[in-house]
Amino acid sequence: MKLNDTIVALATPSGAGAIAVIRVSGPDAIKIVTPIFKAKSRKVLSSQPTHTIHLGNVVDGERTIDEVLASVFRAPKSYTGEETVELSCHGSPYIQQEIIQLLIRKGCRSAEAGEFTLRAFLNAKMDLSQAEAVADLINSENAASHQMAMQQMRGGFSNEIQKLREELMNFASLIELELDFAEEDVEFANRDQFKSLVAKIQTVLKRLIDSFATGNVLKNGIPVAIVGEPNVGKSTLLNALLNEERAIVSDIAGTTRDTIEDELSIGGVGFRFIDTAGIRETQDLVESIGIKKTFEKIGQAQVVAYLVDSSRIENDDDRLKQVLIEIEKIKNKFPQKPIVIIANKIDQLTFEELDQLKAHLGFISNTSFQPLSAKTGTGVEELKERLLEFVNTGALRNSDTIVTNSRHYAALLKALEEINKVEDGLNADLSGDLLAIDIRQALHHFGEITGEITNDDLLGNIFANFCIGK
């Protein structure tokens, strides 16, 4: 793409709405918009100062297309760092296209996906990790993903990386300086101080790397597999959690043949609930395929919600034993996966029967026990609170930096690998020229995160995932 063109795109979602915003950015943005905008105040747009808004009409010759608000942002005080005009027009798709086509005829080019944010990065309005956070912010669907994107967009992550990079670069400069005075055998970089810095960098990198597991889950939602025997109320529970009739409910066992998924925000954290086919011995080919998918979903889930029909097992020792066997199978196959045993249909039990059920199921190690009635809603809120306990939101509450981007994660792993080599070199009293090689590699991976080191292919891959107009 030509980055010295003046570009135009719809900055709001396509389709009809109350208003739409058309963004124009580039060296000739104000110059192009000026002749087609007639201000009510009769002021000429090209003579107006930055950060001002003007009411007027967009005209094509003698024809008035729409009454709009024109917002003027002069370089470098704009989102892109370029001359920018944003036209807030009425949200008719016809009006939007008429204005955009008029601007294209006057000299604009249609913007590529993410081109406005790409220009903001190239004009040093934000670094690369902040630019990537813009896409995460647009796609955030709950409080947790929103908070992480905002923290990164404000520069929390890049500030940490930049600080480490600067400290490492200072020592790298001293070591490079030693190479210039190799014959004098002088030491400018204090090795003890350098070891302390390396240890500090290792600690920060490990913390950021470890945060990716939490960040990735919070960003994409925590998958919860709802499993159990057929007709124990799995679909009813999904409907109760979502507060809508999402899954088909029937007294006929084996109704759910495939997995059904939907999302819900609990305490600001996204959960992805997966209603699975009931687990049982069956000769039905279609149902057996569904059961196979059930175990695949258990493997993908962060939490397993094992549902039992408390009214069935309370007075049926054989069925209770079978339930315990199935739970042990899941525990043995997925030993690290938290399991919540949900005793459904407690509305059909007496208090004494419920206490006996707790005695039977509540003792199973490494599991949680939650009685409820999916039909009446009793215990559903308590289940939501219990699910939140499985999510490490401590870092989120403390506004710590949480890594959510797989590209950043890969670069951090490579940087840590090089820093470990530097540590080994220091412990082995390697010469400065050998240390410098690993330091340069670590600096390179730090630079990849913030964008000091980049290439066209990388930028194209990152911004291709943006929406048009951002």
N, C-alpha and C positions, 0 to 999 in steps of 0.2 A: 504494500500500500504506500501511496505517496503521502508523506507526513507534512508536506508544506502546502497541501490543498486546504480549501475551506470546506468543511464537511457539515452535513445536516442529517438529522434523524429524529424520529419520535422518541422522546425520553420517558413517556408514560406508556402503560400497556396499550396494545392495539385494541380496537373495538370502540363501541359507543360509550360515552360517559359524560359527566357534567362538563369537565374541562380536559384538555390535552395540552402537553408541553412539547414544543418543537425546539430542539437545541441546534444552534449554529455555532461552529467554532473554527477558528483559523485566522490567518493574517488579514483576510478581507471580509470577515464576518459582519462587522458593523457597516462597512462600505456597501456590501451586497444588500443588506436589509434596509438601509436608509431610504432608497428611492421607492420601495414598495410599502413603506410604513408611513401613514399620514397621522401625526399626533393631533389629538383634540386641542392641545395647547398651541399648535402650529410650530412647535419647536422642531428643529432638524435633529434626527437621532444621532448623526455622526458628531454633533457638537456637544453631546450630553456627557456628563462625568460618569465614572464607574459606579456601580451599585445603585443605580437609579431605575425606577419603574415608570413607564409611560403608557397612558391609555390612548388608543387610536385604532385605525382601520388598516388592514392589509388589503392593498388594491392591486389589481392587474390591469393597468391602463385606466379606463374609466369604470371598470367593474370592481365593486367592493366585495371581497370574499368573506371577511368576518371582522368583527370588532374584537380586538385582542389587547393584552397587556404585554409590552415589550420590556424585558429586563436586560440592562446593559452591564456587562462585566468587562473591564479593560485589562489587558495583559499588564503585569503578570498576576493580577488579583482576580483570578477566575479558577474554576475547577480544573481546567486543562492547562492553565498558565498562558492561554492564548486569548485573543480578542473573542468574546463570546456574547451571543444574544440568545435569550430564551423567549419564545413567543407562547403565551398562554392563551389558547383559543378555545372555542366551544368544541365539545368532544365528539362531534359528528365525524365518522370516518371519511365522509366526502370532503368536509372542510379540511381535515388533516392532510389528505392527499393533494388537494388543490394547492395548499400553501407549500407543501414539500416540493411538488412538481414545479411550482413557480420559482422557488429558490434554486432548484437544480437548473432551470432554464437561465437564471440570472448568473450562474457560475459556481454553484455549490456541487459537491459530489456526495452521493449517499455514503454514510459512514459504515465501516465494517463493524463486525461484532467486537465490542470492547474498545473501540478506537479512541473514544473520549478519555477513558481511563488510561489507555496506553500512552496517550499524549501527556496526561498528567504525570505519569511515571517518567517519561523522557524529558519533561520540562522540570523535573525535580520537585514536583508538588507533593510526591509521596514516593516511598521506596517500593520495591517489588512485592515484599510481603504485605505491605499495607494495601497495595493495589489488588492483590489476590483476596484480601479480606473484604473488599467491596463486593465481590461476587458472593462470598459467604454471607454477608449482611443481607443482600437481596434475597438469598435463598433461605434465610433463617426462618424457622417455623415455630420456635418456642423460645422461652426466656433464656435458657441455657445457651443455645446456639447463637442467639442475638448478643448475649453478653460477651461470649468469646470472640465473636467477629468484631464487636465494638472495641474490645481491649486491644485486638491486633491492629485494627484500623487506626487507632490512636497512637500506635507505635510502641506498645508495651513490649512485644516480642522483638521487634527490630532494634529497639533501644538496648535490650540486653545483649543481643548479638553484636551490635555496633560497638558497645563498650568493651566486650571481650576482644573484638578484632583490633581495636585501637591499642589496648594494652599489649596484645601479642605483637602487633606491628612495631611498637616502640622497642621491644626487646629484639625483634627481628632486625631492626635498623642498627642496633648496637652490635649484633653479631655480624651483620654485613660489614660494619665498620671495622671490626676486628680482622676481617679478611683482607682489608686494604693495608693493614699494618701487620701482616702475618710474620714478616721477617723480624719485627721488633718483639714478638711474643708478648703482646699486651692483651689485657682482658677488660673490655668495656662493660660487658653484660655480667652482672653479679650472678653467679650460678645458683646460689642459695635462694636469692630473690626470684630467679627464674623458675626454680623448682616449686616455690610457693605459688607462683602465678599459674603454672601448669596444673597443680593440684586444684586450684580454685576453678580453672576452666573445666577440668574434668567433672567437678562436682556440679557445676551449672549445666553442662551438657547432659550429664546423666539424668538430672532432674527434668530437663526439657524432653529428653527422649522417653523417660518413663511417663510423662504427662500425655504422650500421644495416645496411649491405650484408653485413658479416660476421655481425652478430647475427641477421639474418633467416635467413641460410643455416644457421647453427649451430642455431637454434631449430627450424627445419622439416626439417633434414636436407639433406645435399649430394646433389643428384640426379646420378647417373652413368649415362649411356646406354651400354649395351653394344651395339656395332654391328659390322657386317662382312658378308661374303658368307654365303649359306645354308650350313648344315652345317659351320661352322668350329669349333663348340664353344661358342657363346654361352650356350645353356641349361645345358650342362655346367659352364661357368664360374660361372654364377649359383648353381647347386646347390653347387659347391665353396666359394664365398664364404659362403653361408648355412649350409653343412654339413647340408643336407637336400635331399630330392628335391622341389624347389619347381616346377621346369619340366619339361615332357615332353622326353625326350631320344630321338632317333631317327636312324637312318642316312639316312632319307628327307629330301631337301632341301626346305626350305619348310615344315617342321612348325610353326614359330611363325608364326601368322598375325596375332596381336595382341600388344600389349605386356604384359609381366608385370612387376609391381613388388613389391619387398620391401625391408625395412630391416634394417640391420646397424650395430651400434656398433663403431667402430674407434678405439682409443685414447681412448674417452670421447666421440667425436664421431659423430653419426648420419649414415649414408650411405644414400641411397635408390637402389638398383640397379634399372635398367630394362632388361629383356631384350627386344630388339626383333626385328622380322621381318628376315630376311636381305635385303641389298640386291643385286638383280640385275634384269636385263631379264626380264619375264614377261608372258604373255598371260592369266594367271589373274586374274580380276577381284578376288577376295577377297584374294589375295596382294598385288596391286598396292595395294589400300587399306592393307594392313599396312605396306608399304614407305613409303607416303606418311606414315603415322603415325610411322614411324621417324625421318624428317627433322623432323617436328614435335617429337618427343622430344629430338632433338639440340639443337634451338633452345632447349628449356626446361632442358637439363642444364647443370650447372656444369663437368662434366668429361666428355670423350668417351673411352671405352675402345674402340679400334678393334681388333677381333680378326682375326687371319689364321691360316690353317692352314699352319704352317711346312713340313709334309711335302708339301704341294701345290706351294708356290711355289719351293721350293729348287731344283728342276730344271726349272722351267717359266717361261721368261723372259716369255712372253706373259701368264701369270697374274700374275706379279710386276709387270709394267707396268700391268696393270689395277688392281691394288691401289694402286699409287702414284698413279694417276689419281684413284681414289675418295678417297684421303686428301687430295689437293690440292683436290678439289672441296669437301670439308668445311672445309679450312683457308681457302679463298677465301670461302666463304659465311659462316663464323663465325671471323673472324681472331683474335678475342680469347679464344677458347675453348681451354683446354689439352687436348691430345690425348695419350693414352697408347697407343702401338702395342704390342699384346700378341701375341707370337708363341706360339701354342698348339701343343700336340702335340710338344713338343721331345723327349719320350721316344722318338720315332720317328727322331731325328736322331743322327748321330755328332757328336763334338766338333768335327771339322773343318767339318761342314755347319752347325753352330750358329754358328761363327765367321764363315762366309761370309754367313749370314743377318744377323748383326749388322752386317756391312759394308754390306749392301744397305739395311737398314731403319733402322739406328742413326744414319745421317747426316742424316736428314730434319730440317730446321730447325723449331724451336718445337714439338718433340714429345719424348716420353720413350719409351724402348724397354724392354720387360719380357718376357723369355722365361719360359714356364711350361708346365706340363702340367695342364690342368684335371682330367684323368682320374685322375692319380696324386697331385695336390696339390702337386707340386714348383713352387716359385715363387709360390704363392698368398699366403703370408704376406708375401713381399717386395712383391707388388703392393699389399697393404693399406698397407704402410709408405709406398710411393710415393704412393698416393692421399692420405695424410695430409699429404704435403708441399705439396699444392695448397691446404691450408686454413690461413688465417692465424689460428693459435691463440696468437700472441704476447700479444695483449691479454687473452686468457683466462688465460694463465699468470701474467700480471702483475696479475690481479684488477682490471684497468681497467674503467671503466663502459662497458658495451656496450648500445646501444639496440636493442630487439627489437620494440617496440610501434609499429605504424604510426600510431596517434593521436599518440604522443609525437613521432615523426619529422615529421609534418605540422606540429605546433606549433613544433618547433625551426626548421623551414624558415621559418615565418612570423615567428618571433622574430628570426632572422638578417636577414631582409628589413627589418624595422623598425630593427634596430641599424645596418644599412648606411645607412639613411636618416638616422639620428642622426649617423653619421660624416660623411655628405655635408653635413649641416646645420652641423656644427662647422667643417668646412673652409671653408664658405661664410660663416661668421660670422653665421648666422641668429640672430634674437632668441630669447630664452628661451621665449616663448609658443609659437613654432613648434616648437622642440626638444621641448617638453613633450608635444606631441601624439604624436610618434613614440615617445617614451619610455613614455608611458602604454600605447600599443599593444603594445610589447615586453613590458612588465610583465604585460599581460593574457594574452599567449601563455605566459609563464612560469607564471602562475597556473593556466592551463588544465591544465598537466601535473600539478601537485601537488594541484590541487583547491581552491585558494583562490578560484578563479572557476569556477563550474559551473552547471548547470541540471538540471532533472528529466529532460529528454529524454536528455541525455548520460549521466546516472547510470543511467537505465533501460536504455540501449543497452549500457553496460559490464557491468552486473551480470546482464543477461538471459543472458549467455554463461556464467555460473557454473552449477555443479551445485546441486541442491537440497541443503540441509544445510551449505552452506559460506558 
